[in-house]
Amino acid sequence: MRTKIINKLFLSIFTGTIFIMGSQGHVQAADDVLNTMPVVPIMDIENIVQKNYQMDIKEDVQLYLVENDKGEYLNIAFSNVSDFAYIRYAATEKSDWAGKMYPGTAVEILDYTGDWVRIKSGNVYGYVQTKDLLIGKEAKKYDESNGNKQYHYAESKVEEEERLAKEAALKKGEEVIAYGSQFIGNPYVWGGTSLLYGADCSGFVQAVYADFGISLPRTTWDMESVGVPVSYDQAMPGDLILYDGHVGLYAGNDMILNAVDESQGIRITSALYAPIVTVRRVL
């Protein structure tokens, strides 16, 4: 942009002066002008360019800037919404949406387009309406009132779908654990599948999930390949925790709901009592 301004500056000087000289002897007039015109110091040219540059900037975004030495809040804003606002692929409400920004979402401003602003927040690029943002002095005031400085960012459509699926699975998993916990204290019976009268470890897990319409294999070895594998640190309530010859239902907080043995029956125990072979999610 600076180069463009410099070019325009010199072009206006030369063409303006030559035009004033009249229509005859243009070439000679130009030579005379170049030989006689005062030399403008480079520093003065830089000042002129800088003033023009700053003027262009102020014309576009003067309402949104906060004057300071570090240039903070020049391109930082926060959402101004009570629920959420769509981040759209194009600067129109008819455009499909790429993500959502929720209250207090921090965004990076990339460009201003009329009543719309092109932004980046987290993994989301797109357009939001200016009215849905705190910009400039308002952004500064909001940020200074946010004592912990823990920013959060927009959520893409894909991220939202993954979050909602995880929340649904978590809710269902908690229901599985709540249901299975009704049978704590009931007996362990080798080869059994009855939640009331006795079940072994795999029989217990199979019987609990059967109540939710999910059919599981009968043995722990076959259960090692069901569903989707997840890492233990990502385990959620309801996930199958499989060991060498044993299986339980993850109950959260490093605990499992399982049919332990004949002396203990069905109870909640540590999930880390032995090496874990695999964790399987079937919800």
Beta strands, then each sheet from edge to edge (+ up, - down):
strand 1: 76-79
strand 2: 85-88
strand 3: 97-101
strand 4: 106-113
strand 5: 116-121
strand 6: 124-129
strand 7: 133-134
strand 8: 155-156
strand 9: 193-194
strand 10: 198-199
strand 11: 228-230
strand 12: 240-243
strand 13: 246-252
strand 14: 255-259
strand 15: 266-270
strand 16: 278-281
sheet 1: 6+ 5- 4+ 1- 7+
sheet 2: 2+ 3- 8+
sheet 3: 9+ 10-
sheet 4: 11+ 16- 12+ 13- 14+ 15-
end
